[in-house]
Each structure stands twice: as structure tokens, then as C-alpha cells.
């Protein structure tokens, strides 16, 4: 029983690993800001895409 508890505790501690939203990210911005910038760039790319590219993406899904 004690061994299972230790394994469970180890898995929980590993799940907490990873960058936080306010950790420094690429280009001097935080991780959260970098993610928001990536999402905004993707939205702009979709908006500026030619109509035939958008119809091809919708039919592929």
C-alpha cells in the first residue's frame, strides 16, 4: 500500500512540471503572451488566405 502511495505521489509531482503562464518565453515575452501571439497570427493568416485555400481546409475536415 505504501509503495502505491509513493508511485501516485511521484506521478502527481511529474504532472505539475511544465512552463507556467508567467514563465519567460521566447523573445522576451511570457509563455502565455507567446501563445496568445501565435493564436493571433494564425487568425490573421486565416483571414488573409485566398478563398480556395479556406474551402480546401474545410472540405479536408
N, C-alpha and C positions, 0 to 999 in steps of 0.2 A: 504494500500500500504506500509506504514511504517513497519507494522508487518511482511509482506512478506520479506522485505529487511533485517530485523533483523534475521529472520529464515535462509535466504540464507547466511548471513554473519556467522552465527553460524555453519552451515554445512560446509562452506569453512574452517573455523578455525579447525574443527574436522578432516577434510581431511588432514590437514598439520601435524597431530600427527603421531608419529611413529619414530623409530630409524633412524638416518641419517647414511650414509655410513661410516662416520668417528667417530661415537659414540663408546665408549668402548663396547666390546662384551665379549663373554665367553673366558676364558683362556688368557686374556691379549692382545687379538688381536681386531681389529676393526670389526664392523658388516660386512663391505664389504669383509675384509680378511677372516672372518669366512665363509661367503657364498662361496667365491672362493675355500677355502679349502674343503668344503662339496662337491662342484661340482667336484673337482679333485679326491676326494676319491671315488665318485660314478663312475667316468670314469675308475679308476683303478679297482674297483670291477667288472665292466662290462667286462673289458679286461681280468681279471683273472678268470672269471666264466667259468665253464665247458660248452662245446658246446651245450649239451642238454638243459641246463638252458636258454641259449640265444634263441634257437629255440622255446622253450615253451613261452617265453615272447613275441616273435614276432607274434606267432600264436594267442596269447590272445588279441592282439590289433587289 
